[in-house]
Amino acid sequence: MIRVPAPLKKGDTIGIVCPAGYMPAKNAAICISTLQQWGFQVKIGKTLGHQHHYFSGTDAERLADLQQMLDDASVKAILCGRGGYGVSRIIDQLDWTKFKKQPKWIIGYSDITVLHAELYTKLKTASLHSPMAGAFNDGGVDTPFVQALKPALLGKAYRYVADAHALNQLGQASGELVGGNLSLVAHLVGTKSAFKTKGKILFLEDVGEYLYNIDRMFIQLKRAGILDGLAALIIGGFTEMKDTTTPFGQDILTIIKEQVKEYSYPICFDFPVSHTERNYPLCVGMQHSISITKKQVVLKRL
């Protein structure tokens, strides 16, 4: 049974931390003011604006900052400033004792997939794969994707509609929704945090990878059984893909289609979950239904 953190109410406090890559404090300014306009209080972690080489602090500093937010009873949700890389370096040192007594929403995507997997697999707790603080910048705050974060935090059910795609495999399914960034889902294979996917709706997205590496990661998921027995598969955005000097010979959609063609469950392509502004908030671990027809794709949180 998946535990669902309590919906937020006006006046509740959202903590902002950077458990992975460095983020300048100014890049969170629009996010902070927007959250306050939505009626929430904001508590800033020490890692926002702090830098240690690539990271927002040493492993010890990032661990301590996230741990403090997890343990702070006044903080009802934790929004990550950005992803990048670094959560894997601290995930096994986190103490979830107080969190188990008072679960709270953990919000983010990209490298935050590691936290979503840990929460789902080991703590049986739902979380929110969602735009992060940086997504509010450059007009992002006005997009339907960032705006959808507010009702998601307030516990509202959602219904997202996406365009039909020529590569889709039609059908309907329901199940718990799991997934995130392909590189991280593959990275977690063989660990205690790895997603258990049988009977689930799995979603995947990625950015900035070489085409051959996408092919290799899908093969890894297949060999590990991650793609076996799914209720449905959602392929999100695979953006800013790179090719080698000697071309791989297939585009990204052809690569993915080739790797999943053996499966009979419903599959949709180009769903708006990605590293671009097209990134709807998704409740990892919660029951969803998906309908893939010739006209459209509808994903609903049940």
Sequence and secondary structure as in RCSB ss.txt:
>XXXX:A:sequence
MIRVPAPLKKGDTIGIVCPAGYMPAKNAAICISTLQQWGFQVKIGKTLGHQHHYFSGTDAERLADLQQMLDDASV
KAILCGRGGYGVSRIIDQLDWTKFKKQPKWIIGYSDITVLHAELYTKLKTASLHSPMAGAFNDGGVDTPFVQALK
PALLGKAYRYVADAHALNQLGQASGELVGGNLSLVAHLVGTKSAFKTKGKILFLEDVGEYLYNIDRMFIQLKRAG
ILDGLAALIIGGFTEMKDTTTPFGQDILTIIKEQVKEYSYPICFDFPVSHTERNYPLCVGMQHSISITKKQVVLK
RL
>XXXX:A:secstr
  B      TT EEEEE SSB   GGGGHHHHHHHHHTT EEEE TTTT  BTTBSS HHHHHHHHHHHHH TTE
EEEEES  SS GGGTGGG   HHHHHS  EEEE GGGHHHHHHHHHTT B EEE   GGGGTTTGGGSHHHHTHH
HHHTT   EEEEE  TT B EEEEEEEEEEEHHHHHHTTTSTT    TTSEEEEEEES BHHHHHHHHHHHHHTT
TTTT SEEEEEEEES B  SS  SS HHHHHHHHHTT  S EESS S SSSS    EEETSEEEEEE SSEEEEE
E 
